[in-house]
Amino acid sequence: MSEASVRAAIKTILETVPGIGRVHDFDRWSRSWSRFLELMRELPGGPVNGWMISRHSTSETAETLGGSGGLGTVRVHHYEIRGIRTLDDDAASEHDFQALIEAVCDAFRARPDLDGACDSIVGPGNEYGVQVREVGVDDFDMDTLYHTCTLWLYAQETV
């Protein structure tokens, strides 16, 4: 297990969610807002529907290992998953965006060890699965509104 394999597993699982759009396994940035939005589109000129994964922090603790009586190191990686999607008020797109967030939560709940990439998806405060930290609307380019969300996911591994 490693941070790189955990991140790869998160990306792979996100990509299985129907309608997820474009998934990046790192934070994308650009000095040009139009360039950034292009990075978040599935198809050139299409609607924005993108996701980014970034490690926010990692904590390490020493813990007694099972029957061996030895000490091991438990690392808890804290990932931030951010989504952005074009808002369409006439189509009540908030319903679709909220449903997509729930589908993301379901996908990770169904894979509690990220397909073997970690021991569990339990955080330091016993948080389990995806934590929906913030859902909102933003007007980044002043012409279009976008649904946005920030999700947290913890991945625990023993090293």
Secondary structure, 3 states (H helix, E strand, C coil): CCHHHHHHHHHHHHHCCCCCCEEECCCCCCCCHHHHHHHCECCCCCCEEEEEEEEEEEEEEEEECCCCCCEEEEEEEEEEEEEEEECCHHHCHHHHHHHHHHHHHHHHHCCCCHHHCCCECECCCCCECEEEEEEEEECCCCCCCEEEEEEEEEEEEEC
